[in-house]
Amino acid sequence: MQKLGFSRFIAGLAALAFIISASWIALDYLVPSPPFRITIATGRKGTTFDYFGERYRGRFARAGIELHVRETAGALDNFRLLRDPNSDVQIAFSTGGISNSAQAPDLRSMGLIFNVPFWIFSSGQSLDGPTQLKGKRIAVGPEGSGARYVAERILNRANVDAKTATLLPLAGDAAVEALNKGTADAALLVGGSDAPSVESLLNNPNVRLMNFSSADAFIRVFPDLVRLVLPKGVVQLDPPNPPNDITLVGTTAKVLIRDDLHPAIVQLLAQTLKEQHGGPGLFQRSGEFPAIDDPEYPVATVAVDYYKNGPSLLPKYLPLWMTTYVQRTIAFLVAALAILFPVFGFAPRLYAWFIQQRLRELYRRLRVIEKALQASPTAAQAEALQAELDDIDRETMTVPMRHSDLYFMLRYHLDQTRSRLIEASRNTAVTQTNETADQYLKQNG
């Protein structure tokens, strides 16, 4: 009996382990773990996107996620890689006017992150507009790059193209080097003032920043462009650099993601963007970015919630790798409670039904004994019936005390049957004695 009980205990444990394992595997599918390696497409070395890509990498590393920064030709290349399922790029920098959700419905925006000025630097004399670039060697970035796309939009409007100027496929550090060596007369750079390439040219006394006097005309022709002003002396106060306010045109930068990016990574990215871009800058006020009013892409729901309400409860107090396991545990407990509460409500009725079924079986056995008593059993039969009755009596002891009414009713019927069996046994014994006496008298009469 003990062996049977131990076997049932082991079987119960095995069943429980199987249920928990199967549930955890199901939750792993429904609540997957975040990937521990993500790729972001940035830009060429020395550009603003490259600079912030490295900043993001450090923030992701503190959360235990490896962020691979992939150097690209720029925003157009980033858009192509983000849409290529074989590129492993899940996050990418972009700018306004490059693409929209009609072209890529499977992409989401993380919001606008900063204003991106278009810097046109030249060696020698100061320039007052893009029309003065005719006949010059201009570093505009490689074919297919975001910088090249921007340069062609602006320069073509001023009738500056490959026929009226020499367009060099240089960007970032390469453009700075060409300008310093005199192999380029001007360079159009796209990025913030903290980009190494822009910063080096702003502090170079041999280079002049072009004042975009026709900025208002350009922003009306191109709605995605914005007018920006670089204040006098903002780079250096004494002597003032720049010596006067300089008008620029620019656009807004954004971060795009694939719509299947893990929510935990999306929230980590939103936190990173707010840390990196939420402060004041040369062309923005504190708290102006990240902004959720992207006119070209819908902003990811997780990002919108984070920008409005801050981090959710678990990521606020737990490291990233732990939040998924806690979420799974919570989901498991909720599912278990959803199943167990109805079971607990139904269990007493089911248990009572099993008890009643057990009692019905005992009563069926008792009826068999009563039927046998009606046929005047022999002594051997009465002995067998007594053994069966004792076995039923032992089985009756397993009825729980909470069902005492059923227990005492069965005991009452058992006692009645036992009394009848005793009486039947006595009658059988008397009959056998009389028959023996009769036989004796006949033989010795």
Secondary structure by P-SEA (a helix, b strand, c coil): caaaaaaaaaaaaaaaaaaaaaaaaaaaaaccccccbbbbbbbccccaaaaaaaaaaaaaaaacbbbbbbbcccaaaaaaaaaccccccccccccccccccccccccccccccbbbbbcccccccccccccccccccccccccccaaaaaaaaaaaaaccccccbbbbcccaaaaaaaaaaccccbbbbbcccccaaaaaaaacccbbbbcccaaaaaaaacccbbbbbbccccccccccccccbbbbbbbbbbccccccccaaaaaaaaaaaaacccccccccccccccccccccccccaaaaaaaccccccccccccccaaaaaaaaaaaaaaaaaaaaaaaaaaaaaaaaaaaaaaaaaaaaaaaaaaaaaacccaaaaaaaaaaaaaaaaaaaaccccaaaaaaaaaaaaaaaaaaaaaaaaaaaaaaaaaaaaaaaaacc
